[in-house]
Amino acid sequence: YGDDVRVRQVITNILTNAIKYTPSGNVWFRVSGVRKSKEIFILHAEVEDTGMGMRPEDVKRLFSTSFQRVNQEKTRYIEGTGLGLMITQQLLKLMGSKLEVFSEYEKGSKFYFDLEQKVVDPTPIGDFNERVMRSEVSVKKYNGFSAPDAQILVVDDNSMNRKVFKSLLKTTLIHITEAESGQEAIDLATEHFYDIIFMDHMMPEMDGVEAMHRIREIKDGPCANTPIIVLTANAVSGAKEMYKEEGFDGFISKPVVADKLEEAIKDALPADLIKAPIEEKEAPKKSAGMPDDLPMVEGLDWGFAWQHLPDLDVLKDTLAEFYELLPVHKKKLEGMYADILSEVEDPSSEEGLKNAFSAYRIQVHSMKGAAATIGIVPLAGAAKILEFAAKDEDPETIRSLHPIFIKEWMSYADKLYGVFDIGIDRTEKIPGTPEIFHEESEVIRQALEDMDIDAADEHMEKLKGYTFGEKADELMKELSAAVADLDEDAAAEIIASMQEYI
């Protein structure tokens, strides 16, 4: 029993490091372990290589917060900031372990760690290859139910998470309503009935726990008896029990896995709403399995992404949206970082500093989820460290890691460019008129107000097919990003600026 996502990330980081610094030769990955007691198993993992190796003084500097790469004269051609091992050490520390290193200069290195894990079931796993084959078959199974009469409300301040949620359930034909805040969820639950409410925990202004309690307080409301299931990226030990004590009816960890989501819905919906799966010929097209020719992208684990986005079209769309939102999230986090520095240097009040840390924590938590969903696990790990630092109100860790994180975050603007044609605009632009711009922008504005994602996306794509002059066209990308983020206020400001030029 442990944090499988973080253990996987730690091992991936160590392997990536070994391959980077081994221009020729071998890299070995070994896993073993011993029983410490009936309930505790000590997992031992090591990665050994025949690469460049390090001098003793370089090993001492390896985990310093300066992120200075060792052996600069030999490693100048290698991409990356050297952030991976620092993140690995931090993650192991959070799990009660540490990364050990043995290295000989120009001969190679060995990185290893020991991690205590609770034994849940002592039964031997059996034939590992057979289990993998079975799991692959189960993943490829066609969707097992439909519920065309069911009504679900999903509450999440991150627009990308809501789109992914809807995409994962498209074959079930369930009617899904979206809310981007706790208050909006309360308003909707006061007026409309929903069979299930999925509530994100960490949201600005009002978090999911408070929103859940407020909905429960509406005794005569249409959702008085509606199951409310929490969505959270903080799937730590004891979290499920904590949320149950708070009053939630279920628990789903993020990034959301399709079969876990379907299982939760089938358990929570009344039996009469569960129907047989729709015929395959009537169903929205669904990928049979992960393609084996996906392009190499540094830091992106396609296998991990496929667990949460098991459909090629959904994967492509989500990756494109992540790319588009890179500058949006960067701008938000930079503003919150500036607020923390300002409050630390000249605090207006104790409450002001606390609010600055809280806002930063919620935003970097959202960025962590976005990166994890599309499989950029190292970026999600860095965001997790910043999230914990903000929770602990630790300005020094934030000050040392934030600039590096932002640099890594924006590096994906280059790394993802051209993948599935992301960032490449091949459309022939048609000269637009002020009337066309006014008509389309008004539809977009109304769609954002109504939280109609499909209409907003459709008309944004239509608008991008026109050219309105150099100055207005420069702002088109910003408008597209604001629409992708469902940021009604930002979109209105950009539209007003574009209108001045048009």
Disulfide bonds with the S-S distance in Angstrom:
none
